[in-house]
Amino acid sequence: MEKILDRKIKLIWDFRGPSAASTAEHYAKHLAEFVIIEELKFDIAGFQYITDMHSIAYLVVAEFEVKEVREILKPQRGQVYLDEQ
């Protein structure tokens, strides 16, 4: 069983509208740059197409990093990340 602070948390930014997919893809590039600059524990960032009018960008962080990253980047939501995702 993982210790609570060792869990991976997926921070999510929702983009809606006709340009949602391209905006999410572009934002994911900035998230990948942020991982390098801030030397975060995990190098997991990306984007996902949901529908024609909804896409997300996401960043996976260690639970101990959540508060600081959340204050800087202001994600809309988050969830526990499982490696199978």
Phi, psi and omega in degrees: 000133179290146171290151184305312184284355177267357181294152175266134180242129179265111177271136191232137174243124180266137175234134183230153179114178184296336180257017184303315184296312182291326178292316179297318179297317179294317180296323179299326177297318178293324177296320178296322176295320180299319178304315182290312183298317183272356179053052179289159185296320183247149178249063182233105177217150179181193179219160182216130175281126178256303176216180177303333185245012182209124173221161178233154166246148182216158178220130178259126181232161173288148184302326180291345179267349188303309186302311182295314181294320179299319179295325182280313191259345175054059176293156178283329183200176179205164178204160176294133181262129176252139184302339181283350185292000000 
